[in-house]
Amino acid sequence: MLTYFLLAAGGLVLLVAILGFCAGCWEHRPLLICYMFLLILIFLMEAMVGVFGFIYQEIVHTELENNLNTTFLTHYKIDNDKTVAIDFLQEKFQCCGAVSFSDWQYSQWKNKNPDEMNLVPDSCCKTIKGHCGRRDHPSNINYSGCLRKVEDHLRNHLSILSAVGLGICVIQIFGVVYACMLFVKLKDLGDDT
């Protein structure tokens, strides 16, 4: 969601730049006021992304801890979309289960299918092939859980979003200051004539 705010701010910058160019070329003060207002709006959007990115970094662990294990244990092989997502996570991050591979013994997937030969999903295997999850030996499956790896991945991306949002919003301050200076200069020119 934060990425979409940055994308919207970026799209708005293009329109605002054209507006600022026209306001400066035509020396039109009302357009210049509109330009300053929109720059301040963009500044606020980018600052919001930066601040929320830092805030979300602090709560990522809690959110993942509360939701990831529940999703793994209750939705695997029951909800097809979530099953695909869980398999993707386990393959991409080379992990198994939310906290550890042993989480799977408590899953709905295992409880509803007691005859299931696989101890863990095949996506837990180091080398994925059919029914490779029948053995839960360290040479066969990834023993570490996905929670820490997904958390680190999300924190890295949130810190990048925060830095970009806050870094770019600083540039908008210069735009607002220069627009104010131009507005005052145009006012002075209007008073002289």
N, C-alpha and C positions, 0 to 999 in steps of 0.2 A: 504494500500500500504506500509506503514511503517513497518507493521508486516512482510511482505514478504521480505523486506530488511534484517530484523533481522534474519529471517529463512535462507535466503541465506548466510548471514555471519556465522551463526551457522553451516551450512553444509560445508562451506568453511573451517571452523576451524578444522574439522575432517581431511580433506585432508592435511591441512597445518601442523597439529600436526604430522601426519605420515611423511611428508616431513622433518620436523624439527628433528624428531627422527632419520631418516635415515642419514641426514646431520651430526648430532652429532656423531652417531655410526661409520660412515665411515670416519669422519673428512674430508668431501668433501666441500671445500669452495664455489664452484659455487652453490651447492645445498643450502648452508647456505645463500648466497646472495638472492636466489630465495625465501627462507623461510622468510627472513627479508622483502623483497618486498611485499609478500603476507600478512604478519602481518600488515604492514603499510596500505595495501588496506583494510583489515578487520577493522582496527582502523578507517579509514576514513568513511567506510560504517556505522559503529556503531555511530560515532560522528554525521554523517549526520542525522541519525534517531533521535538521541537525540535533536539536534538543531531544526529540522523540527517539531518534536513533540511539542516543546515549542512554535514555531512560529504558528503552527496550533491552539494551545490553544487560542491564542489571536484573531484569525479570525473565530473561530467556531460560535460565536454568529451572526456575520454578515452574514456568509454563510447560516446558518439555517434560519435566519430572511428573507433573500432574496428568499430562495428556498422552505422552508417547507410549508409556507402558500400557495404559488402558486401550489405546488404539491397537497396539500390537496384539494384546491378549484377547480382546473381544471382537475384533473385526477381521482378523486374518482368515481367509478362505470362506468368509461369510459375506463380506461386502467386496465385490470384485474390484472396484476402483481403489479401495484402500489396500487390498491384497497386492495389486500391481505397484502401488506406492511403497509399501513395506518391502517388497522384493527389490525394488529399485534402490531404496535406502541401504539395505543390507549388502547389495552388490557394490554400490558406489563407494560406500564408506568401509567396506570389508569388515562388517560387524555382524553380530547375531543377537537378536533380542534387544529389548530396550536397555536393560541393565547388564544382563549376561545371557549366555546361551541357555541357561537353565530356566529362564522365564517361560520358555515354550512348553514345559511340562504342565503349566497351569493355564494354558490357553484354551479358549472355547474350541479351537480347531482340534486339539488333542482330546478334549472332553467329549465332544460330539462324535469323534471318530476313534474310539478306543482301539480299533483294529489297524489304525494307521501305522505303517511300518517305519515311517520317517520319525526320528526323534526331534528333528528341527527341519524347517523348510530348506529346500535345496538352495535357496539364495544365500544361506549361511555358509555354504561350502567354499573352500579356497579355490577349488577347481569345480565349476558348476557343470554337473551332468545329471542325468535322470537318476533319481533316488539316491543321490549322494548323501542326503541327510539322514540316512539310516544309521550312520555311525557318528557319534559325537566325540570322537577322539581329536586332540589338538592338532594332529597332522592333517585332519580332514576338514575341520570347520574353524571359523573364526570364533575365538572365545570371548573377545571383548564385546561389550554392548554398544549400541548405537548412540545412546544418550550423550556421552561426552563428545563423540566425534561430530554429531549434528550440532551440538551446542557451540563447539569451537568454530565450526563452519559459519553458523549464523552470526556469532559475535564478530567474526572477521568482516563479514559483509555489512553488518550494521555499523561497524566503526568506519568503514569506507564511505557508506552513505552519510554518516554524521559529518565526517571531515569534508566531503564534497559539499554538503548542504551549508555548513557553516563557512567554509572557505569561499564559496561563490557569493553568499549573502554579504560578505564584507565588500566585495566589488560593487554591489548595488548601493552601498553607502556613498561611495565616490560619485556614482551617477546622480544620486539625489542631491549631493552637495553642489556638483557642477550645474545641475538643472536649476537649483535655487540661485546660484550666482548669475546664470544667464537670465533668469526671471527678473532679478534686481537690476541687471544691466539694461534689459529691455524697458523696464519701468523708468529708469533714469533717462534713457534715450527718448522715451515718450514724453517725459516731463520737459525736456530741453526744447522740443519742437513746438 
